[in-house]
């Protein structure tokens, strides 16, 4: 396959009111965070996720930073989260001086193993970060049950799962604060962007303050707390509103792509396909993951390199937190083992599946995989 036919790992779909709304921003001059589309976008996604408040921010990492500060996370507090996740989840915990407490993952769903959580709770535990990964939500019901029992905060990282449900209830609606991302590979994209979602008035006000440098209403330039300039622009929000209008269609497309892959790849013995569903959710296929099994001729790095040579982009699964060089230097997780997180990194990766992906693209990628893994 030539470079001209290279298939990227993600292709966004911008075929709704995106151009119309962005043009309105430009023609009216409202391009900053003060523009009207910010409120419209916040209201639309809050309504979609059954939340009272949406607070749009610059990106998904910013949403996590703000959420941890809003719940009052302090130095010495502990936060439970999976080792197998993106580094954004841990950054503000570390910077505050709080302590990340890791749990391992399930090999079937690729999500955090909730059965490990309760044994990690101490008198210092402040919160659980519930991270939904790849296409199926984590067991958020059990996480909330544990958190309620121990009087802990729950932050739901729904970055990959907007449009998904857990037992019929929308992801993004669970816990004290939910966070999301609008990077181009998400079901809703603003290029860069994120949002905090909550039903709590006090937490919502804190999130709004932290995203806007903690300006005060009465004395704007007198600051009692330190915040960030994490505001979203009106242009980004205009894109986001148009994307929310098409969200249900994007979810249908994601599932269509995932189901087509599963149909075409079902007879390959070298890897396991994503679960199509569990008792609490049907896979939304945020990405289509390939989990190499004992019959595989390759590890993840080898397979990804061969696919790249064939003109197909891939991405690895996350590198485990306990192995990150930046944390090993400080001996943060010294002596800790999370074997499933390591297995997922070494044996799993994902293939192209953006909402702008076509059936021909699915067939082209599948053909290469079938040829690559044929006995």
C-alpha positions, 0 to 999 in steps of 0.5 A: 500500500502506497503512502497515498493510500495510508489509512490513519488511525482516526478520521473525524466526521464534520458533516453537520452544522460545524461550518455554519456555527463556526462561520457565525463565530467569525462573522459576529466576532465572538471567537473567545471564551465569552461567546454564546456557543460555550453556554449552548455546548455546555447545556447540550452535553449536560442534558445528554448526560443527565447532568445539571452542569457542564463546564467546558475547558481547554482539554480533557487533562484540564478537566481532570486537573480541575475535578481533583482541585474541586473536590479539595484533594490535598497533599498526602491524600490518596486516590485509587486509579488503574495502572493501565490508563493514560498519564493525564489521569495521574498528573494533578494527583502528583502535582498536588502532592497526593498519592496515587494508589494503583489497581490492576485491570481485567483482561476481558474488558481491559478496564480496572479491576474493581475487586481490587479497590476495597483492599487499597482503601486507607484512612487517607483515601480521598477519591476513586478515579473510575476510568472507562477504556476503549469501548466498554465502561468499567463497573461504575456501579460497584465503584460507587457502592464502595465509595458510598460505603467509605465516604469517598469521592468518585470522579468518572473519567468518561473521555472515551465513553460519551454516547455509551451507557451503563445499564441504560444510564449515560456514561458521564452521569456517574459520580460526583464529577465526570470528565470528558475529552473532545480530542479528534478521536472522540465521539464528540470533537472540538479539536482540543477540549474537555468538560466537567459534568456534575449535579453538585452546585458547589462543585460546579462553581468551583470548577468554573472558578478554577478554569478561569484563574479563580477570578472573583465576581466582586473583585476580579483581580483579587485572588483567594485561590490559584486556578488556571486559564483553562477556558474553551473558545467560542469556536471550539464550542461551536464545533462541539455543539454541532457534534453533540447534535450528531452524537447518536449517529456517531455512536451508530457508526462506531458500532457499525465499524466495530461489528464489521471488523468482528465479522471479518476477523472472527476466524483468526486464531492469533488474536482475541477480538473485543467483547461485543457486549457485557450484561451492562453495556454493548461495546461502543468501540471507541477504538477497535482493540486487537489482543494477541493471544498465545497463538500469535506469531507476534507481540504488539510492537512487531504486529504494529510495525508490520501494519505500518509497513502495509500502510495502516496506522495503529496505536499501542495500549497504554504503558502502565503507570507503575513502569513509567520512567518518570515515576521509577526515578522517584521510586513511586511504585517501587516493588509493585506489580500489576501483571495484567496492565503489562500484558495489555501493553505488550499484547494489545493495540488498536487499529483504525476506526474513526467515525469518518471511516468507510466500509472499504477502509474496514475491509482493507485493514481486515485483509491485511490483518488476515494475511498477516495472521494466517497460519 
